[in-house]
């Protein structure tokens, strides 16, 4: 009986060792993204592109002789759920790094947990400057709101043909993303000599903007800035046009979704522009390859959210290779020294605050609601 017991113990130890070795042969990375909820379109774009990038890397042998094991969780577009998922990734799944969340409010809720646990978190698309201020384990693959707010103010002044003298802003008062963009647009527009004649706000979940738009129309602005996500922006654009407001409507990267045209009506997107990270019609070789492979796999043209998700995987992969080991601190240190990394959304170097230094593109729309490249705006030289 004693021999049998000893044999059982020995087999348990051997099997345990095998399981540990097997677990060590994969690099666990968590992706927290909204597959359902108010910004599901964003999350689905990121999810598809991240999976594609991981499969590409694994098909070439993985990283450091190991395959990437991607663990995906849906945060339902909610901040609290984002925090819960990041906690699960760290405590249960034992990931070495986290990709996501996708929108700033969700990332601001989740990133402190990653920082406290010293797990690198790389958001592909969270543009609020506060995100990376949380700590040295927090990174992003996109430019930040002060840059794109400035970009659209400058475009308003120089890119519309007739220089506007006034602007109105309609923003979401419960969104850090929207509040920040409104602030940075206002600062730059007024610095350039323009006047903000109306500032109106709304709450998350609102669908009727007629009262705010009527007030704005009465102030007769030359342009309207709407720093909001596609689900709200589409409704605002539609209602503004129905009120006879045919002035240019400007937005940010939150406009980038096929559902914008569905909600606004493609005919209403004339004279609408937004700042973005990527244009799928670019002639750059890396963009053409990405778009071709994405269309082949999913039968859809990728949007900028997908492009940033794809780039985030390759940013993390580059850091793991340079770290030379699957170690959270080593990966964090390698990410922080990312420099001149040529990716789909541009050549990326991180500044001292772990924010990418990269260009923005301005996108408009044709008569069918398709995106049209307008111009590129480079970051200011230091």
KOLKOL-787345 format. One record per residue (C-alpha): x, y, z. Coordinates in steps of 0.02 Angstrom, whole numbers, padded with zeros to 5 digits, always signed. Layout:
<recs>
XYZ;...
</recs>
This chain:
<recs>
+00000+00000+00000;+00143+00117+00043;+00226+00077-00124;+00064+00116-00216;+00047+00280-00123;+00227+00327-00163;+00199+00285-00345;+00045+00395-00351;+00142+00539-00274;+00284+00516-00398;+00166+00512-00548;+00080+00669-00484;+00246+00760-00473;+00297+00704-00648;+00130+00754-00723;+00139+00920-00631;+00311+00952-00705;+00246+00911-00879;+00101+01031-00858;+00219+01168-00797;+00337+01142-00943;+00194+01140-01065;+00126+01301-00992;+00298+01380-01009;+00301+01338-01193;+00169+01470-01232;+00171+01657-01207;+00004+01705-01130;-00064+01873-01186;-00236+01938-01137;-00346+02044-01250;-00487+02142-01167;-00600+02217-01300;-00785+02263-01322;-00866+02128-01428;-01038+02183-01369;-01111+02346-01303;-01108+02526-01365;-00939+02520-01453;-00941+02339-01509;-00891+02389-01685;-00725+02455-01617;-00692+02299-01517;-00735+02180-01657;-00615+02270-01773;-00474+02257-01645;-00514+02075-01607;-00504+02022-01790;-00340+02111-01823;-00258+02052-01661;-00303+01871-01699;-00233+01891-01875;-00069+01962-01810;-00050+01825-01679;-00082+01690-01809;+00048+01768-01924;+00179+01768-01787;+00138+01591-01732;+00144+01527-01911;+00324+01588-01919;+00376+01498-01761;+00312+01617-01628;+00428+01716-01514;+00584+01652-01428;+00538+01477-01485;+00365+01486-01407;+00190+01512-01478;+00079+01653-01420;-00075+01596-01326;-00206+01732-01346;-00344+01743-01216;-00489+01855-01269;-00623+01925-01155;-00772+02038-01196;-00787+02188-01079;-00961+02231-01149;-00900+02412-01176;-00902+02436-00986;-00767+02509-00874;-00805+02398-00723;-00801+02240-00829;-00634+02295-00903;-00561+02304-00728;-00630+02132-00684;-00557+02053-00840;-00384+02128-00812;-00388+02060-00635;-00434+01887-00705;-00295+01894-00833;-00168+01930-00697;-00229+01819-00555;-00301+01669-00648;-00227+01664-00823;-00054+01724-00771;-00029+01824-00931;+00138+01910-00965;+00055+02061-01047;-00115+02133-01087;-00181+02213-01247;-00326+02335-01226;-00445+02400-01172;-00501+02492-01328;-00582+02654-01267;-00506+02775-01143;-00638+02764-01006;-00620+02575-00999;-00431+02585-00998;-00429+02715-00859;-00527+02592-00752;-00419+02440-00793;-00242+02508-00806;-00216+02544-00620;-00238+02358-00585;-00105+02312-00714;+00011+02447-00646;-00009+02389-00466;+00026+02209-00519;+00172+02262-00631;+00100+02184-00788;+00129+02277-00953;-00034+02342-01026;-00034+02408-01205;-00194+02491-01265;-00204+02497-01455;-00326+02641-01461;-00350+02737-01297;-00306+02917-01338;-00339+03006-01172;-00172+03075-01105;-00215+03016-00929;-00198+02833-00981;-00008+02823-00982;+00005+02942-00835;-00055+02796-00727;+00118+02721-00725;+00270+02647-00811;+00187+02481-00855;+00054+02568-00962;+00079+02597-01149;-00020+02640-01305;-00005+02617-01494;-00100+02775-01543;-00070+02962-01533;-00154+03059-01393;-00302+03176-01386;-00208+03339-01367;-00124+03301-01534;-00283+03256-01629;-00381+03399-01550;-00244+03516-01610;-00242+03432-01781;-00427+03461-01812;-00419+03642-01754;-00277+03674-01875;-00367+03582-02015;-00522+03687-01982;-00419+03844-02005;-00319+03791-02157;-00400+03642-02242;-00579+03692-02280;-00547+03822-02414;-00629+03967-02325;-00549+04005-02156;-00684+03998-02020;-00697+04134-01890;-00807+04036-01769;-00842+03859-01710;-00963+03768-01597;-00927+03612-01495;-01050+03474-01448;-00973+03349-01327;-01018+03209-01207;-01004+03273-01029;-00984+03098-00956;-00840+03044-01069;-00656+03080-01030;-00620+03055-01215;-00747+03184-01272;-00708+03311-01135;-00522+03303-01173;-00541+03323-01360;-00660+03470-01338;-00533+03554-01225;-00385+03532-01344;-00485+03585-01498;-00546+03742-01409;-00371+03789-01350;-00293+03775-01522;-00439+03852-01618;-00440+04006-01508;-00250+04016-01510;-00260+04025-01700;-00381+04171-01689;-00548+04081-01697;-00695+04106-01579;-00798+03970-01494;-00977+04035-01503;-01065+03886-01424;-01021+03739-01312;-01160+03615-01283;-01155+03445-01199;-01254+03284-01184;-01252+03127-01077;-01206+02949-01121;-01352+02858-01200;-01440+03015-01264;-01517+02998-01437;-01608+03163-01462;-01492+03311-01488;-01617+03431-01564;-01615+03552-01416;-01426+03570-01416;-01416+03581-01605;-01552+03713-01613;-01455+03820-01489;-01295+03796-01589;-01381+03838-01753;-01441+04001-01676;-01262+04053-01643;-01218+04029-01828;-01047+03945-01812;-00941+03915-01966;-00896+03738-01911;-00958+03611-01783;-00838+03498-01686;-00912+03335-01620;-00782+03237-01520;-00884+03079-01497;-00892+02895-01545;-00979+02837-01703;-01137+02775-01615;-01176+02951-01555;-01091+03052-01691;-01195+02968-01826;-01356+03024-01743;-01291+03200-01715;-01238+03219-01897;-01408+03158-01958;-01505+03274-01844;-01393+03423-01884;-01423+03400-02070;-01610+03381-02041;-01606+03551-01954;-01526+03627-02109;-01350+03637-02035;-01242+03609-02188;-01083+03678-02111;-00927+03568-02097;-00940+03441-01956;-00773+03388-01884;-00734+03238-01775;-00598+03127-01707;-00545+02945-01725;-00707+02890-01640;-00795+02923-01807;-00705+02776-01887;-00834+02639-01906;-00938+02576-02052;-01089+02606-01941;-01062+02794-01948;-01133+02800-02125;-01277+02686-02074;-01326+02798-01928;-01295+02966-02010;-01353+02923-02185;-01217+02922-02317;-01290+03076-02400;-01265+03173-02237;-01078+03138-02227;-01038+03267-02360;-00931+03403-02281;-00884+03292-02133;-00702+03261-02083;-00611+03171-01944;-00435+03140-01881;-00370+02963-01890;-00222+02848-01877;-00230+02754-02042;-00303+02755-02217;-00338+02587-02297;-00309+02656-02472;-00128+02705-02435;+00004+02650-02561;+00129+02607-02422;+00184+02424-02445;+00148+02374-02264;-00027+02447-02276;-00064+02360-02441;-00007+02193-02371;-00110+02214-02213;-00267+02264-02308;-00247+02121-02433;-00224+01991-02297;-00369+02060-02194;-00485+02056-02345;-00430+01879-02386;-00464+01819-02208;-00620+01917-02162;-00687+01982-02329;-00686+02159-02258;-00574+02311-02273;-00493+02348-02104;-00526+02513-02017;-00402+02611-01912;-00455+02522-01752;-00404+02358-01832;-00242+02432-01894;-00197+02493-01719;-00241+02324-01644;-00129+02239-01772;+00013+02361-01736;-00006+02336-01548;+00029+02149-01568;+00186+02184-01669;+00242+02318-01545;+00227+02190-01405;+00310+02054-01509;+00456+02169-01547;+00476+02207-01362;+00472+02022-01313;+00605+01982-01443;+00716+02123-01383;+00686+02075-01201;+00752+01902-01242;+00644+01820-01109;+00464+01803-01054;+00476+01919-00905;+00353+02058-00867;+00482+02186-00810;+00599+02148-00955;+00454+02166-01078;+00404+02330-00997;+00581+02398-01013;+00592+02343-01195;+00424+02422-01239;+00481+02586-01164;+00630+02591-01283;+00529+02560-01442;+00607+02665-01579;+00584+02682-01767;+00473+02528-01776;+00393+02525-01948;+00212+02469-01934;+00048+02486-02028;-00004+02652-01948;+00169+02728-01969;+00343+02724-01897;+00329+02723-01708;+00446+02787-01574;+00386+02807-01395;+00420+02968-01300;+00468+02977-01116;+00285+02958-01067;+00264+02798-01171;+00158+02887-01302;+00192+02859-01488;+00263+03000-01591;+00173+02979-01757;+00072+03067-01891;-00116+03087-01908;-00221+03078-02066;-00376+03180-02106;-00519+03080-02182;-00674+03143-02275;-00814+03051-02365;-00874+03030-02545;-01056+03031-02602;-01074+02847-02558;-01011+02869-02381;-00841+02792-02419;-00688+02864-02334;-00574+02976-02437;-00397+03026-02388;-00381+03214-02368;-00208+03251-02297;-00074+03200-02170;-00025+03304-02020;+00143+03272-01938;+00178+03297-01752;+00264+03461-01708;+00453+03453-01703;+00531+03476-01533;
</recs>
